[in-house]
Amino acid sequence: MTTKVEQIPQHNSRPLSRAMVLLFAFSCGATVANLYYAQPILNTLARSFGASTGAAGLVVTFAQIGYALGLAFLVPLGDLIARRLLVPVVLVVTAIGLAASAFAPTIGILTVLGILIGGGSVAAQLLVPMAASLADDEERGHVVGVVMSGLLMGILLARTVSGILAQVLGWRAVFVLAAAISAVLAIVLRRHLPAEEERPRVTYGQLLAGVARLMATESTLRRRALFGALGFGTFSVFWTTMSFLLAGAPYHYGAMEIGLFGLVGAGGALMANFAGRLVDRGKSRTTTLIFAALIPTSFVMLGWGRHSLLILILGILVLDAGVQGLHVTNQSLIYRLAPDARSRVTSAYMVSCFIGGAVGSAVGSEAFTLYHWAGVCILGVLVGIGALIGAVVDSLQRTGVDETVN
């Protein structure tokens, strides 16, 4: 059954140009990067403020909570307010939060500001459904894949930029740069984002109710939200605790070396475009099973990588390929559900993902504190197996043609 939503004309008078797709991709990457700058410098923050690893990990956790709140309460506005107006405003607010973080006197204040930064970073999730809406039907999976490649590269490269800046100029410089990028991007997008179709005449309360209604009535959305939550949970389990591992024996790396591991994960981001093309060809079950299987496999490798840099690097590649490929498969499918309510679909799906991410970062930090790297890897394997079991059950229940909208 497909949810009934307000009808908005979806015809595109002009195809989405390659330059515009690349602008969407870059903007998504630069925006969502704000959520991840803190991850490789958590050990640096802990030392700077004299805090425990668990307290430092809360900086990431609170940012992800803010992101989840933004997904729930800001992203649905993309179906009501023109995104070319909404996105720049959100970016300005993000820039303010980042600038304040650069001068935070305590880790408690930095942690609270993470909610504002995380909430503003949802500008990326306003841009993804906008790109999907502007794309032609036969190219939608490809366009989503390209945009998501940019977004995922932003997630991964943010760690590299953060690590290098923190090593050379100190961790506060990271937030200064991020604030400047957000401010400039607000101006660029206000000038260049294309106009959209007429917005629906509904209240904000009706928009939020529409998100809940979509989750209640669309089984595809519920399944994909579960896969997304489990995938992002494992993603956060690793990337939140990685800096603690690499800062200790036998590696003893500084912030710069830890940040460079973002470049390793960037190789997995190539899976985003590949996954989008396969979904366009009707291979969503295949991609779901393959990418879900890569997640627990990666944590087995990461466990071995405790004393082997090569195996650790291979494990990172496999983890990012699995999580990102699964995520793009999910998004390519959910954007078929309600073309006139893509911001609400995005809200429902991404809230689930980042609840999983917030839980993963919090539990992962605690697992490292109590059980060290072995505890982190066992946790990742268990959550990854949960995603794989869900993918297998879903495939067995829905044999025949490839997954379609209910």
N, C-alpha and C positions, 0 to 999 in steps of 0.2 A: 504494500500500500504506500502511495506517495503522499506526503503531507501537502495539504492545500495551503498555499501562501499567496500573498499579493502578487499579481501578475504585472511584470514590467517588460516592455519590449526588449528583446535581446539581440536584435539584428545589428550587426556591425557594418557601418557604411564603408569602412576601410579596414583591410587586414592589419593586424598588429605588426609593425615594422620590427626588423631585427634590432635596430638601434633602441627602440622603446623596450623591447624584451630585455636587452642588456642593461638598460637603465633600471628596470624593475629588479633585475638580478643583483646589480650592485647595491641598490638602495636597501633591499632586503638584507643583504649580507652586512652592510655597514650599520644598519639599525639593530639587528638582532645581536651583533657583536657586543653591544653594551651589556648584555646579560652574562657574558662569559669572560670579560677582561679579568675578573677577580680570581678565576680558578687557578691559573698557574702561579699566582703570587700569594696564595693562602698561607704558605709557610712564612713568607716575608711579612705578611700582615700580622701573623701570630707573634713573630719576634718583635716587630715594631711596637705593638701594643702590649706585649707581655701576656698574651692570651693563649689558651689551650687550643689544640687542633680542632676540638669539637666546637669551641666558640668561634674560631675563624671560619669553620665550615658553614656556620649560620649566615655568613655574609651571602653566600651563594643560595642557601635555602630561602632566605627572605626575599632575595631578588626573584627567585622562581615563584614564590607565593605572590609577589606583586604582579608577575607576568600572568599567573593564573587568574588573578582578580581582573587584570586588564582584558584578558581574553573573555571573561564572563560579562563584563560590564561596559567595555569600550568597543570591542570588535563588532558586536551587533549593530552599533551605530553606523557602520559602513553600509547597511541596507537602508538607512534613513537620511544620512547626511552625505553629501558629495565627498568622496574620499580625497579629491584634490584640495579640499578645504580642511578636512578632518586630520589628514596625515601630518601636514606641516605644524598644526597646533600641538599635536601629540609630541612631535619631535622637539618643539621648543620647550615643552615641559620636561622632557627627558634631559635636554641640555642643562636646564636649571638644576636638576637632581644630580647630574654628573659633576657640575661645577662645585656644588656644595660638598660632594663626597671628597673632592680633592683637598678640602680644608677640614675634613672631619677630625675632631680632637680625640675621639675615643672610638674603639671598635663597636661600641653599642650604637653610637650615632651613625657610623658607617653602615651598620647592619640595617637600621631603620630606613636610611636613605635608599637601601637596596630595593625596598618595596616600591618607591617612586620610580627608580630607574627601570625595574622590571616591568612595572605597569606601562611606562612610556614605550618600552621596547616592542610592544604589540603592534606598533606601526607596521612592522614587517608583515603581520598577519592581516592587516588591512590591504596591503599591496598584493599579496598572493591571490586572493579571490578576485581582486580587480583585474589582474592579468588574465586569470582564467575566464572571466566574463568577456573580456575584449578579444580573446582568441577564438578562431574558427573551431567548430566542433571536431574536425578531423585532425587538428593540430594541438588540441588542448593538453593532451598528455605530454607532448613534447615541450610546449611552452611552460607548463607547470614544472617539468623536469629541469629546464634551463634556469627558471627563476629559483627553484629550490636548490639547484647547484650553487647559485650565488649565495643564497641564504646559508647553506651548510658550509660553504667556504668561509663565510664571515664568522660562523661559530668557531671554526677550527683555527683560522688565521688570527682571530682575536687573541688567542692564547700566545701565539708567537710574538705579535706586536707588544702585548702586555709584558711578556717576559723580558724582551729586549729593552723596552723603555724602563722597566723597573730596575733592571741591572745597571743601566747607564745613567738615568736621571732620577731614579727613585719612584716608588709606587704612586705617588701623588700625580706625577706627570702623566700617568696612564689615564686618569680621569679628566685631566685638563684637555688632552688630545681628543678624547671621546666626546667631551662637551662641544669642542670646536667643530668636529665632524658633524654632529647632530644639528648644530645651528646652521651650518652651510647647507646641509642636505635639505633642511626645511625650506630654505629659499629656492633651491634648484627644483624641488618637486612642486612647489607652489606655482612655478613658472611653466613647467613642462608636462605635468600629468595631464592626460587627455580628459575631455569632458565625458560624462557618463549619461545613461538614460535617466529619465525622470524618476525621482525617488518615490517610494510608496508613502501614502498618507496614513501613517499609523502612529500610535503613541510609543514612547520608550518602554512602557510596561508591556505593550503588546509585542514589541520586539523581543524582550526577555522571555516572555511566555512562549514565543515562537521557538526559541532555542530549546526549551524544555520539551515542547511538543515534538520537535524534530527527533530528539533523542528517544522519546517515548514511542514514536510511530515508525521510525526507520531502522530496521534491524541491521542493514549494512553499516549505517553510521555507528550503531552500538558496537558491532564487532570490530570495526576499524578503530574506534576510540580505545577499545581494550588493547588491541595490538599496539597502538601508539603509546599508551600509558606504560605498558611493559617494556617497549623498546626504549623510550626516553628514561625510564627508571634505570635500566642497565647503563645507559649512556652517562647518566649523572653519577651512578655508583663509581664508575671508573674515573671520569674526568675530575670529580671533586676530590678524590683521594690520591690521584696520580702525583701531585706535587709533594705530598708527604712521603711517598715511596721514593721518588727520585732525589729528594733532599737528604735522605738517610743512606746508610750503608746498603749495598757497596758502591752506589753511584755518587753521592755527595755533590749533586748538581746545584748550581745557583739558579736564580730566576730566569736568566737568559737561556740557559741550556734547557730548562724545563719548558719554557715557552716555545722553543724550537720544535718540540714534539707535536705542536699543532700542525706543522708542515707534514708530519708523518700521516696524521689523520686526514689531511686534505686529499690524499690519494683515494680514500674511500668515498669522498664527495662526488667523484666521477660516476659512481653508481646511480646517482639521482637521475641524470639524463638518460642513462641506459634503462633504468626501471620505467621511466615515463614512456619511452618508446615501446617497450614490451607490453605495457598495459594498453597502449593504443592498438596493439595487435591482438588483444584478447588473451593475454597470458598472465592475468593477475593472480590466479591460483599458483602458478609456477613460481612467480616472483615472491609471493608471500611465503611459500614453503622454503624456498632456497634462502632468502634473507633471514627468516626466523631461525633457521638451523645454524646460520653463521654466528648468531649471538652467543649461545652457550659454548660453542666451539672456541670462540675468541677468548672467553674467560679461562678455559683450560690452558690455552697458550699463554695468556697473561700470568697465570699462576707459575708456569715454568719460567716466565720472563723475570721472575724475582731476582735471579742471578745471571740472566742472559739477555744482553741488550738486543741482540738480533731477534730472538723469539719475542721479546716484549714489543718491538717495532712491528713484527708480523701480526701479533695479536691486536694491536691498535688498528692496523689496516683492516683486518677482518671484522672487528667490532664496528667500525665506522661504516664499512660497506653494508653490513647487515642492518644496522639501525636506520641508516639513511635510505637504503633501497626499500625497506619496509615502509618507511614514512612516506616516500613519494608514491609508492603503490597505493597506500591508504588515501592520500589526498587526491590522486587521479580518479579514484573511484567515488569518493564522497562528493566531488564537485559535479557529478552527473545527477545527483539526487534532486536538487531544487535550484535550477539556474537563477531564479529570481530571489534566492535567499542564501547566497553563498557566504556572506559574512556571518550569518547565524549558524550555518553548517560549520564554518571554520571555528567559530566560538565554541560550539559543542565539542568538536573533535580536539581542539588544541587545549581547552581546559583540562580535558582528560589526560592529554599528554603531559602537561606540566604539573598536574597533581602527581602523576607518576614520577616526574623529574624531581620535584621537591621532596617527595618521600625517599627517592633514591639517594639524593645528596645527603639528607639527614641520616638515614640508616647506614649509608656507606661510610660517612665520617665516624659514626659510632662503632661500626664494625672494625674500622681501622684502629680506633682507640683501644678497643677491647681485644681484638683477635689479629691485629696487624694485617699484612697483605693477604695471608691465607683466608682470613675471614671475608675480605672484600671479594676475592675471586669465587669463593663458595657461594656467597650471596648472588653474584652475577650469574653463575651457572644455574642456580635454582630459578631465578626470575626468567632467565633466557629459556630454560626448559618449559616454563609456564607458557611463554609466547609460542614456542614450537608446538606444544600440545594443543593449544588453541587453534593454530593454523592447520594442524592435521585434522582435528575434529571438524573444523569448518569446511575443509576440502572434502572429507568423506560424506558430510551431510549435504553438500551441494555439488553432486556429480553432474556430468553432462556438459552443457555449454558453460562458457566462462562466466564469472560473476557478473550479474547485471543489477540494475536498480530494481528495488522491490516494487 
